[in-house]
Amino acid sequence: MSVPRWAVTREVLALEPLAASVERDVQSRGEGCGAVSVFLGVVRATHQQRRVHYLEYEGHEALALKAFARIGTEVDERWPGAAVAIHHRIGRLLVGEASVAIAAATPHRAEAFQVCRYAIERVKQIAPIWKHEFFDDGHAWVEGQSVAIDDEAARREALARACA
């Protein structure tokens, strides 16, 4: 892949190079690439009826990259022939900016959607990345790693959501 498969960065996220990279990876093997699906998580203007000014993401980069690689292994096991890439921003993000980019390439379209959904569900579950939201009337920490990386029940839950 010409771009890293896993990244935690302060740089603006770009979907096109990520998508092209996973497409090339799958195109070179098996049935080839029949679909590329992308997911871009974007900072919302409101959260629970509160106006968001900006977010600050913090993360443990080495452990987050390990979590992303684990998600990649899980994708390989469930969807042979697929390729997935995950990039997550840290630092200060304004409303409308992308916080996470996921690209999945597979031989068939349904699988590409499933891989993207599975990957974001697992990122939310196991990646040590935390979101600090700033509002008109205060601030709050939201989400972050919620289960152990080896929690099989959580993995099954993510799979059920992805394949619903």
N, C-alpha and C positions, 0 to 999 in steps of 0.2 A: 504494500500500500504506500502511496506517495505521501500521504499525511498520516500522522500517528493515529492508531486505532483508538487509543484512550488518551484523554487529555483533561487536565484541570488547569485553567488558564485565566488570566486577567484580560486577555485579548478578546475582541469582538468575534463572535462565532460566525462561521461561514458554512452554509449547507452544501453549496455546489461542489467544492473540493472533497468534502466528506462523502457525498453521494457518489461522485465519480470514482472515488477510491474503492468503495465497497463493490460497486458495479464491476470494475475491472477485475477485482479479486474473484467474484463469482463467475464472470464471463469466461475466465480461463480454465474452468473445471466442470466436470459433469454435464448436466443439461444446459449449462450456461445460465445467463441472467435473463429472467422473464419479467422481473419487477424490481423496482427500487422504491422504497417508501421512506419518508423522512418525518421526523417529529421535531418541532421547534417549540420549546417552552418559553413563553414570553411573560414579562412582568406585567401583571394586571394593574389597572387604575384603582381598583377597590378590593378589599378583602373583608368579608363579614360586615358589609355596609359601612366600612371605614375607608376614607380616601387615602390611598398610598402615595407618599411623596417619593420614596425610593426604597430599595432593599440593599442590604449588605450580606453577601454570602461569605461564609468562612468554611474552610474544609481542611481536613488532614490529607494533603495531596498524595503521599505514598500509599496510605490505606485506601483512599478513594480509587486510585489507579488499580490497586489489588482487587477492589470490589468490582470495578468495571471489567477487569480480566475474568473474574469469576462469572459474571453475567455472560461474557462471551463464551466461556466453556459450557455454561448451561444451555445457551442458544445452540452451540454445536451439537450437544447431545440430543436436544429436542427437535431441531430443524437441520438435519445434515445437509450440507451444501449451501447453507446460508452464511452471510457475512454481516457483522454488525460493528458499528463504531459509535462511541459515546464521548462527547466533549461537554464539559460543564464549566461555566464561568464562576469565578469568585471575585470578591471586591464589591464595589458600589455599582449598582445597576439602576437605571431610571426606568420609569414606566415605558413600556413598549420595547425595551431591549431584551434580547434573547439570553436566557440563563442556561439552557441545556439544548443540545442538538444531538439527535440520534439518527443514524442512517442505517437501513437494512436492505440488503440485496438477497434475493432468493430466485429459484427457478420459476415460482408461481406467485401471483399477486396476493392471494389470501395469506400466505406465509409471511410475506413482507410486512403486512399490516400487523400480524400477530407478533412478529419479532419486535417491532417498534413498541407496541403496547407492553409486551413482556419486559423489555429493557427499561422503560420508564417506571413501571411498577417496581421492579427490583432496585433501580437507583433510589427511589423513595424509601424502600425498605432497608437497604444495607449500606449505602454510601455515606461515609462520615462527612456530610456537607450540611451546614446549618444556615437557615435563612433568618435574618433579622429585619423585620418590617418597620418602617417609620411612617407614622400617620399624622394627621392634624393634631390629634389629642394624645399623642404618646408613641410608644413603640412596643413591639413584642417579638419574642423568638417563636418561630413556627417550624414544624416538621423536623427533619433530620433523621438520621439513622434510627430505626425503630425496632429492629430485630437483629439477632445474630446472623452472621453470614451463612451459617450452616442450618438455620431454622427451616426444616423441611416443610412444615405446615405453611409458613409464609411463602415459600417457593411454590407450593401447590395453589395457594390463593392467587398469586401473581399469574400463574399459568391459566387458572380458571377465568380471570378477568381478561386476559389476552385472547383467549379462545372462545369467549362467550358469543 
